[in-house]
Amino acid sequence: MKKYLFHIMALCFALSQFSCSNDDNDSYDNISGSYTGGRLSLNYNGQAKKGATIIFSANSSSNATAILSGVVAGADSLTVDVAVSQAKADASPSVAFQGTAAVDTRTVSVTGTVASGVMTLNVDVADDSPMVGSWMMAPVTTGGGCLTMNLKSADGIVTFRGQNVGDTQFSYLISNLGTGFLSASVSSVNFLQNGNVVINITKEGTMVPLGGLFTFYVKGHFLYFVPDVMNIATLVMQMQATKADDLLGSLEALVEMAKNGIPFICIPGSDGKSCGLSVNLPMAQVLIPRLSPLLNVLSLMPSLADKADLFTQVGSIMTTIYTAKDFNMTLKMVRQ
């Protein structure tokens, strides 16, 4: 009798283990799918991010792949291999996962959970490019200042401030005006390892950090500035309603630019202590129509309210550049 009882108990134990195993496997099978909208809670570098889609595919009870779409600029569909583990909170099973992927000079780390059909995901970026650090405008030398521009118009004449001037004189004026403004107004540009950009501007003798507008990344010979559309939209919504209504309709171009960013040709110095960011005519003719909404937003920010006339001039200069025959502009910086 004891012998039969032992076998029955052993069978029950085996069945219970088999049942638990199937429950676990079922939970992994159930988490595969697409997560977006209300099924996705995403933080990118510690800030909430909307509009992304994650396609999660569980390969086994311990491995899966996550395809990140609309999360990392310049890598619209980034595949990350993740390790999966399971934990049960209360009566609902939850699955945790983590992994990393390399893209350009960046390491993308993901950690997350799936519970009750909702994915909670944290994505953090660490950039290892030579641009990481603090930079200041290059000092004025016999070779020029921090900004140099060369422009050739169709007829050799440009209208600037109500006067007709030759291309060479116009290029010289803009280079000097730009150098003077940037040297006096921009204390430093900080490219943080997490990809954020903080521009420290000088206002009435006080340094004011201007952050949350852009992130950056480096790919090949290009440096990309990526507009943070969510933060910009938040700033717009905080403005006067009439101004916000005018601008919200023009943010579509910024959303498009946020996918890959605003490119600049990046020319590093051989000593690693200097760099040049350049734009040529084909690049400018693509960028200028898309940059106009951003220019409007910047001109309405409280910290830049005293620069409204400057932004008007910049808008006029952008129109001249767009219709030019040839154009090149370089911003020179040195490591602080």
RAGIRA-V243654 format. One record per residue. N is the residue number from 1. PSI is psi in degrees with one decimal (* if undefined). OMEGA is omega in whole degrees, 0 to 359 (none if undefined). D_CENTER is the distance of its C-alpha to the mean C-alpha in Angstrom with 2 decimals. Layout:
BEGIN
N_PSI_OMEGA_D_CENTER / N_PSI_OMEGA_D_CENTER
END
This chain:
BEGIN
1_-44.5_179_72.28 / 2_-34.5_180_69.96 / 3_-46.1_179_68.97 / 4_-40.3_180_67.93 / 5_-39.7_178_66.10 / 6_-44.3_181_64.12 / 7_-38.2_179_63.12 / 8_-43.8_179_62.08 / 9_-41.0_179_59.92 / 10_-40.1_179_58.32 / 11_-42.6_179_57.63 / 12_-41.4_179_56.05 / 13_-43.9_180_53.81 / 14_-41.6_179_52.70 / 15_-38.0_180_52.02 / 16_-38.7_178_49.95 / 17_-41.5_179_47.81 / 18_-41.0_180_47.42 / 19_-43.8_179_46.47 / 20_-41.4_181_43.77 / 21_-42.2_180_42.37 / 22_-38.9_178_42.18 / 23_-43.4_180_40.48 / 24_-45.1_182_37.80 / 25_-39.0_179_37.34 / 26_-38.6_182_37.26 / 27_-36.5_178_34.39 / 28_-41.7_178_32.32 / 29_-37.6_185_33.29 / 30_-20.6_183_32.37 / 31_-12.9_178_28.75 / 32_134.8_179_27.90 / 33_-168.4_183_26.22 / 34_132.8_180_23.25 / 35_122.4_179_21.41 / 36_171.0_177_19.59 / 37_-127.4_182_20.25 / 38_-11.9_180_22.82 / 39_2.8_183_23.15 / 40_124.0_172_19.67 / 41_105.8_190_18.53 / 42_131.1_171_15.00 / 43_127.6_179_13.31 / 44_115.5_185_9.89 / 45_38.4_175_10.31 / 46_-1.0_180_13.17 / 47_141.1_179_11.90 / 48_139.3_181_13.19 / 49_133.2_181_11.21 / 50_165.9_173_13.28 / 51_7.2_182_13.93 / 52_163.3_175_13.54 / 53_134.0_177_16.62 / 54_123.7_174_17.99 / 55_115.2_186_21.09 / 56_128.0_180_23.14 / 57_111.7_178_26.21 / 58_116.7_180_28.68 / 59_-29.2_179_30.66 / 60_-171.1_179_33.05 / 61_-4.8_182_33.61 / 62_-7.2_183_31.52 / 63_147.7_178_28.87 / 64_169.7_173_26.29 / 65_142.3_176_23.24 / 66_121.7_177_20.09 / 67_115.7_183_18.15 / 68_115.8_178_14.61 / 69_129.1_181_13.75 / 70_24.2_181_10.78 / 71_-56.7_184_9.14 / 72_119.3_181_7.34 / 73_138.3_180_5.61 / 74_-4.0_178_8.68 / 75_72.9_191_10.90 / 76_-30.9_176_11.78 / 77_91.8_183_14.89 / 78_123.0_179_14.73 / 79_126.3_180_18.15 / 80_124.2_173_18.75 / 81_128.9_185_22.40 / 82_149.2_172_23.24 / 83_138.5_187_26.44 / 84_140.6_174_27.99 / 85_162.3_184_30.46 / 86_140.4_174_32.35 / 87_146.7_180_33.46 / 88_120.0_177_35.49 / 89_120.8_186_34.90 / 90_-128.0_181_37.89 / 91_-4.8_185_39.01 / 92_126.7_177_35.66 / 93_143.2_175_34.34 / 94_147.5_181_30.73 / 95_130.6_177_28.88 / 96_149.8_179_26.44 / 97_156.9_177_24.24 / 98_150.8_179_22.00 / 99_173.7_179_20.70 / 100_157.6_176_18.33 / 101_146.3_178_17.02 / 102_133.1_176_16.13 / 103_118.1_184_13.65 / 104_-124.8_179_13.81 / 105_13.4_185_13.87 / 106_145.9_169_12.11 / 107_121.4_181_14.17 / 108_120.5_179_13.01 / 109_133.3_179_15.54 / 110_137.1_171_16.59 / 111_142.2_182_19.45 / 112_176.5_176_20.96 / 113_156.7_171_24.17 / 114_123.2_179_25.81 / 115_133.9_178_28.66 / 116_37.8_176_30.58 / 117_5.7_181_28.36 / 118_132.9_177_25.13 / 119_129.4_172_22.30 / 120_120.4_190_20.61 / 121_132.4_173_17.58 / 122_125.5_178_15.58 / 123_124.5_179_12.71 / 124_142.4_183_11.99 / 125_136.5_173_10.40 / 126_119.2_183_12.53 / 127_133.6_182_11.95 / 128_22.7_183_15.34 / 129_159.5_179_14.85 / 130_-12.4_181_17.32 / 131_-16.5_180_14.80 / 132_128.3_181_14.39 / 133_-171.2_182_16.71 / 134_130.6_183_17.97 / 135_151.5_176_18.83 / 136_163.6_179_21.18 / 137_139.6_180_22.48 / 138_140.2_180_25.12 / 139_157.6_179_28.64 / 140_131.4_177_30.97 / 141_-177.1_178_33.35 / 142_-21.0_179_35.99 / 143_-0.3_178_33.41 / 144_-174.5_182_31.40 / 145_-157.1_184_28.65 / 146_-17.3_180_24.92 / 147_126.9_175_24.43 / 148_134.9_179_26.50 / 149_140.1_174_26.76 / 150_125.1_183_29.21 / 151_139.8_173_29.96 / 152_118.4_179_32.79 / 153_172.2_183_33.65 / 154_-37.0_183_35.88 / 155_6.6_177_38.98 / 156_3.3_181_38.21 / 157_135.1_179_38.15 / 158_136.9_175_35.31 / 159_118.7_182_35.88 / 160_122.7_182_34.26 / 161_40.7_176_35.25 / 162_3.7_181_38.16 / 163_149.5_176_39.56 / 164_124.8_180_39.68 / 165_156.5_178_38.67 / 166_162.8_181_38.50 / 167_-44.7_182_35.36 / 168_-43.8_179_35.97 / 169_-40.3_178_36.57 / 170_-45.9_179_33.52 / 171_-41.3_179_31.28 / 172_-43.1_180_33.03 / 173_-47.2_181_32.64 / 174_-40.0_179_28.92 / 175_-44.4_181_28.38 / 176_-43.8_179_30.53 / 177_-43.3_179_29.17 / 178_-43.2_178_25.54 / 179_-45.2_180_26.58 / 180_-44.6_181_28.58 / 181_-48.1_183_25.94 / 182_-41.2_181_23.11 / 183_-35.4_182_25.59 / 184_-27.5_189_26.93 / 185_-28.9_184_23.84 / 186_111.8_180_21.04 / 187_-43.4_180_22.13 / 188_160.3_173_19.25 / 189_119.2_183_15.59 / 190_119.4_174_14.33 / 191_106.0_185_11.74 / 192_155.8_183_11.86 / 193_-26.3_179_12.40 / 194_5.1_177_10.08 / 195_-5.7_179_7.08 / 196_153.5_177_7.39 / 197_127.3_176_9.05 / 198_119.8_178_12.43 / 199_118.2_179_14.76 / 200_112.1_181_18.33 / 201_152.5_179_20.52 / 202_122.2_181_24.30 / 203_115.2_181_26.04 / 204_42.7_177_29.81 / 205_-0.1_181_29.91 / 206_137.6_178_27.40 / 207_126.7_181_23.94 / 208_116.8_179_21.34 / 209_131.5_179_17.84 / 210_97.9_182_15.17 / 211_173.6_177_12.07 / 212_-0.2_180_9.73 / 213_-32.5_185_8.84 / 214_151.9_159_5.86 / 215_175.8_182_3.74 / 216_161.6_167_5.40 / 217_160.0_181_7.44 / 218_131.9_179_11.05 / 219_113.9_183_13.00 / 220_-127.0_180_16.66 / 221_21.4_183_17.45 / 222_142.1_170_14.20 / 223_128.6_183_11.38 / 224_127.6_170_8.30 / 225_125.5_184_6.65 / 226_115.7_178_3.89 / 227_133.8_174_5.94 / 228_92.3_189_6.03 / 229_-37.9_181_9.05 / 230_-45.8_180_10.84 / 231_-40.5_179_11.23 / 232_-42.7_179_12.21 / 233_-37.5_178_14.57 / 234_-42.2_178_16.00 / 235_-40.8_180_16.80 / 236_-42.2_182_18.41 / 237_-22.7_179_20.45 / 238_-7.5_181_21.76 / 239_179.3_177_23.20 / 240_141.1_187_26.59 / 241_-40.0_183_27.01 / 242_-38.7_179_28.17 / 243_-39.5_181_25.17 / 244_-42.1_180_22.74 / 245_-38.8_181_24.62 / 246_-34.3_187_24.31 / 247_-32.9_183_20.54 / 248_-33.9_180_19.49 / 249_-16.9_182_21.05 / 250_6.8_182_18.98 / 251_-5.0_180_15.48 / 252_-38.3_179_15.80 / 253_-35.2_178_14.72 / 254_-38.3_177_11.39 / 255_-41.7_179_10.97 / 256_-42.3_180_11.97 / 257_-27.7_182_9.65 / 258_-17.6_179_6.54 / 259_-43.1_182_8.19 / 260_-21.8_178_8.11 / 261_174.7_179_6.90 / 262_114.9_187_9.71 / 263_142.7_170_11.84 / 264_136.8_173_14.22 / 265_124.8_185_17.08 / 266_118.0_182_16.95 / 267_95.2_181_20.55 / 268_147.2_175_21.12 / 269_154.5_182_24.53 / 270_-24.3_181_27.04 / 271_-3.3_181_27.39 / 272_4.5_183_23.74 / 273_4.0_179_24.14 / 274_160.0_177_23.02 / 275_158.6_176_20.58 / 276_136.4_176_20.32 / 277_118.3_188_17.49 / 278_152.2_174_19.23 / 279_132.1_176_19.16 / 280_-179.3_187_22.19 / 281_-48.3_179_23.84 / 282_-39.6_178_22.65 / 283_-44.2_183_18.97 / 284_-39.4_182_19.80 / 285_-23.9_174_21.74 / 286_-39.7_187_18.90 / 287_-38.1_189_16.37 / 288_-46.7_179_18.87 / 289_-30.0_182_19.61 / 290_-23.4_182_16.01 / 291_-19.4_182_15.40 / 292_-44.6_178_18.49 / 293_-39.7_180_17.14 / 294_-38.0_178_14.55 / 295_-40.2_178_17.55 / 296_-41.6_180_19.60 / 297_-47.1_182_17.32 / 298_-37.0_183_17.18 / 299_-18.2_181_20.93 / 300_-2.9_179_21.61 / 301_136.1_182_19.86 / 302_-38.5_182_22.77 / 303_-14.7_180_21.66 / 304_16.0_184_21.71 / 305_-31.9_182_24.70 / 306_0.4_181_27.01 / 307_18.8_184_25.01 / 308_-43.2_180_25.70 / 309_-36.9_179_28.16 / 310_-44.6_181_25.80 / 311_-32.7_175_23.21 / 312_-43.1_178_26.19 / 313_-41.1_179_27.16 / 314_-40.4_177_23.72 / 315_-40.5_178_23.89 / 316_-41.0_179_27.34 / 317_-39.1_179_26.31 / 318_-38.5_177_23.53 / 319_-42.4_178_26.34 / 320_-41.7_180_28.54 / 321_-41.8_184_25.98 / 322_-34.0_183_25.39 / 323_8.5_184_29.15 / 324_164.0_176_29.79 / 325_-35.0_177_31.56 / 326_151.3_184_29.53 / 327_143.6_172_26.75 / 328_137.0_177_24.80 / 329_137.7_181_22.98 / 330_131.9_173_21.90 / 331_122.6_181_20.43 / 332_131.0_179_22.04 / 333_157.8_176_21.00 / 334_149.6_181_22.83 / 335_134.7_184_21.95 / 336_*_none_23.14
END
